[in-house]
Amino acid sequence: MPITEFLDGYTFDPETRRVMGIAYEMACAAFRLRGDRTERLKEITAKKIIALAKEGLRDPNLLCEWTLDDLCSSPHGVGRFSFFPQKPVDIGDFS
């Protein structure tokens, strides 16, 4: 199932949808999500990626990494990025 199934009417530009789709596929592969028994975890994974993208994150590697970190950091799947995702800091900002 593509990540677009979980957008709930929210629109992103085509490039952001593409990046989110890549991150979603990477996260599903990392979790080995296959078959019908994993649908709920697929939905949670997609919603985490979408929430991070809404905050402006556009790097598929970071979208995947932060989603995996968030889902693995708590027994309930609610980690540090659930409500207020931290934004990556560019080292150039401190020069």
N, C-alpha and C positions, 0 to 999 in steps of 0.2 A: 504494500500500500504506500503510495507516495505521500510525502509530508504535506502536500497541498490539501489532502483530505482533512487535515486538522486545523486549517486556518480560520475556521468559523467566521468567514466573511471578511476577515482582515486582508488587505491587499498589500503586496510588496511588488517592487519592480522585478522584471524578469531575471536580472542578474542575482538579486537577493534570493529569489525563489530557487535558483540554480544552486547557489552556495548552501542554502539551508538543506536542499535535497542531498547534496554531497555529504554534509555533516550528519544528516539523519542516517544515510546508508552506512557511513563509517561507524556511527554509534550502534546501530543495529547489528553490524558485523562484530563489533567488539563484544557486545552482549550475547552474540549468537542467537538473535531473535528470529526464530523461524516457526511457522505454523500458527494455528489459531489460538493455542494456549498462551501466546505471548502478546496478544492484541492490547491488553491494558498497559503493559510495559512499553510497547511501541507508542501508544498514545501519550504516555507520560514523557517519554523521550522526545517526541515531536514537540510537545508543548513547552518543554524546557528550551529547546533550540529556538522555537518561535519567540519565546519571551526574551531570550538573549538578543535575537535579531531585532526585535522591537526597540531594544535599548541601544542599537546601533552597531553591534558586533557583526562583522561581515567576513571574517576569516573562517573558512570551514574547519580548519584544524583546531582553532580555539573554540569554536562552537561545539565541536565534538568533545574536546578535552574538558571544557567547563561543564558540559552536560554529564559526562561520565563521572567527573569529580563530584558533582552535586548529588547524583543518584547513588553514588557509592559511599558518600561521607556520612550518611545517616541511615539508620535502619528503616526510617519511614520515607526515604527519598526526598527529604526536605533539608537541603543544605544551605550553604552560605550564599548561593546565587538565586535562591528561590524568589525573593521579592525585589531585591535591589542588586542586580548584577554589578559587579565591579568592572570597570572599564580598564582595558590594558593601558599601561603607561608607556609612552614612548620616551626612551632615554634622552632623546633630543629636547624634551620639555625642560630638562634640568641644566642644559648647557648655557 
